[in-house]
Amino acid sequence: MIFDRESIRSVSDLLRKLESPAARARAKRRTPVWFRGLTNIGYALVPSIGRRPFHLAHERGLLNLFKQNAVQFVDERPQSEWEWIFWARHHNVPTRLLDWTESPLIGLYFATHTQHGAHKNETKDGALWVLLPTVLNAEANILMTDTLDIPIFEDDDNYLRNYLPSTLAQESTSRLNPAAGIAPRHSKRMQAQHSVFTVTHREQTPIEEIGKGRHIGRFVIPASAKPRIRRQLESLRIDPLSVFPELDNAAHLARRRYNG
């Protein structure tokens, strides 16, 4: 890894790390940097289709069942295969996509907040992963004309076409490394979270195990520091409503002001 197990105990710690000589050099070169926060440092960077009880063999069936019943609930039917996949991912259907963010503060939020179950992993150290997406893409032999460019998850994008479920179904021998891509932000949640994504191919190898690790780094969020970081993020208005801009969270914040 480009770095590992440096501790972050506060928002200011993170800002100092982002001003390190190596980080400033990447910024000067305009190298894209993405973040992913996990409340348990023991979790691997594997998409949901690669976590038990799910498997790649379930992908087409999961998507077909989702389409069968979801179409009545969408105002505009998705127009592409990738668009269907992102709708499925948004509603927790297991896919080969893994969520990242362009915002270090959003990454830190997810390293200290559990969406379901307020105290899950509270005694576990968290992790804030740092990804260099263009370096990961080089590992997958995705070399764009401009080395700063990142492919987009649309069906006419030749760089990511080999990762479509329909393409995988046509043959069974290819093995590609995970790739990084941007996507049209169809929802307020994707925009609020500055969402970007990686996608695996046939093998669900954790992203941190790809190649020689030149694309990935990891900060440790000590369990004892999580409450302090949550308070600091809330002071900066990095809260459930800003991360998940939905009506239920507006109601939650209204109640909490008076409930304490």
Buried (B, 14 or more C-beta within 10 A) or exposed (E): BBBEEEEBBBBEBBEEBBEEEEBEEBEEEEBBBBBBBBBBBEBEBBBBBBEEEBEBEEBEEBBEEBBEEBEEEEEEEBEBBBBBBBBBBBEEBBBBBBBBBBBBBBBBBBBBBBEEEEEEBBEBBBBBBBBBBBBBBBBBEBEEEEEEBBBBBBEEBEBBBBBBBEBBEEEEEEEBBBBBBBBEBBBEBBEBBBBBBBBBBBEBBBBBEBBEBBBBBBBBBBBEBBEBBBEBBEEEEBBBBBBBBBEEBEEBEEEEEEEE
